[in-house]
Amino acid sequence: MALLAGDVVRLFDNLTDPPKSKRFVCVDWKEGWFLRIDSKLLWPPHLSLPLKGNEGCLDHDSFVELNTVLEFDDSVVDESLKVPANFLGPIADCDRQRLYDAVQSAVTLTPEQRNTICANLLAAGSSETDSSQSQQP
């Protein structure tokens, strides 16, 4: 299953203490790049992600960490997605745009990361628009 930028998935996170399953937003499927979603404000910079409009992929207001891109091996993501409940769905279009804006100004990410992530977020937004328009009679 290929993910789009803005899709939220549950993956096992070895970097938390204790290690546990966490939510992540995909930002580059080909590279295995994800941003961690936290329920508490832990690491600046961040983007607040409201529950409203994101009920399919969040349980409460949350925060997307913008301090670093986490890279997951394809096999880890594929194994996780064998469990259908681990695919939580996309963030709302308005929040995808907010994520785009936040990534553009995140000095913690490299220029390459910012450019790649922003291009992917734009492409994901336009592909959803294209697919919804093609489904209309």
C-alpha positions in Angstrom: 0.0 0.0 0.0 1.5 3.3 -1.1 0.9 6.2 1.2 0.4 9.9 0.3 1.9 12.8 2.1 -0.5 13.6 4.9 -1.6 10.1 5.6 -1.5 9.1 9.2 -0.3 5.6 10.3 0.5 3.8 13.5 4.1 2.5 13.7 6.2 1.1 16.4 8.6 3.8 17.7 11.8 2.5 19.2 12.9 6.1 20.1 10.3 6.7 22.7 10.8 5.8 26.4 9.3 3.3 26.7 9.2 2.2 23.0 5.5 1.9 21.8 3.2 2.4 18.9 2.8 6.0 17.9 1.0 8.0 15.2 3.1 9.4 12.3 2.2 11.5 9.3 3.8 10.3 6.1 5.8 13.0 4.3 7.7 11.0 1.7 6.6 7.4 1.0 9.6 6.6 -1.3 12.2 7.7 1.3 10.3 6.3 4.3 10.0 9.8 5.8 7.5 10.5 8.6 6.9 13.1 11.2 5.9 12.0 14.7 2.5 13.0 16.2 2.5 13.6 19.9 -0.4 14.2 22.3 1.7 16.7 24.3 3.8 19.5 23.2 7.3 18.1 23.6 9.8 19.3 21.0 9.8 22.7 19.2 9.1 23.5 16.5 5.8 21.8 16.1 2.4 22.2 14.4 -0.8 21.9 16.5 -3.2 19.4 14.8 -6.8 19.7 16.0 -9.1 16.8 16.5 -11.8 18.7 14.6 -11.6 17.6 11.0 -9.2 14.8 11.8 -11.5 12.5 13.7 -10.5 9.6 11.5 -6.8 9.8 12.3 -6.6 11.4 15.7 -8.2 10.7 19.1 -7.6 14.3 20.5 -5.8 17.5 19.7 -2.2 16.7 18.9 1.1 18.1 17.8 3.3 17.2 14.8 7.0 17.4 15.6 9.0 19.4 13.1 12.4 19.0 14.8 13.5 16.0 12.7 12.3 13.6 9.9 12.2 10.0 11.1 13.0 7.4 8.5 11.4 4.0 8.6 12.4 1.0 6.5 9.8 -0.2 4.0 9.6 -3.6 5.7 8.7 -1.9 9.0 5.9 0.2 7.4 4.6 -2.7 5.3 4.5 -5.0 8.3 2.6 -2.4 10.3 0.1 -1.8 7.5 -0.7 -5.5 7.3 -3.0 -4.6 10.3 -5.7 -2.5 8.6 -6.3 -0.5 11.8 -2.8 0.9 11.6 -3.8 3.0 8.6 -5.7 5.9 10.1 -6.3 8.1 7.1 -5.3 11.5 5.8 -5.2 14.7 7.8 -7.7 17.3 6.7 -6.9 19.4 3.6 -6.7 22.6 5.6 -4.2 20.9 8.0 -2.2 19.6 5.1 -1.8 23.2 4.0 -0.9 24.3 7.5 1.7 21.5 7.6 3.1 22.7 4.3 3.5 26.2 5.7 5.0 25.0 8.9 7.5 22.7 7.1 8.5 25.6 4.8 9.6 27.7 7.9 11.0 24.8 10.0 14.7 25.7 10.3 15.3 22.3 11.9 14.8 20.6 8.6 17.3 20.7 5.7 16.4 22.6 2.6 16.2 19.3 0.7 13.8 17.9 3.3 11.7 21.0 3.2 11.5 21.1 -0.6 10.8 17.3 -0.9 8.1 17.4 1.8 6.4 20.5 0.5 6.3 19.1 -3.0 4.8 15.8 -1.7 2.2 17.7 0.3 1.2 19.7 -2.7 1.0 16.6 -4.9 -1.1 14.7 -2.4 -3.5 17.6 -2.1 -3.9 17.8 -5.9 -4.2 14.1 -6.4 -7.0 13.9 -3.8 -8.8 16.8 -5.6 -8.3 15.1 -9.0 -9.6 11.8 -7.7 -12.7 13.4 -6.1 -13.5 15.3 -9.2 -13.1 12.2 -11.4 -15.6 10.4 -9.2 -18.3 13.1 -9.7 -20.9 12.3 -12.4 
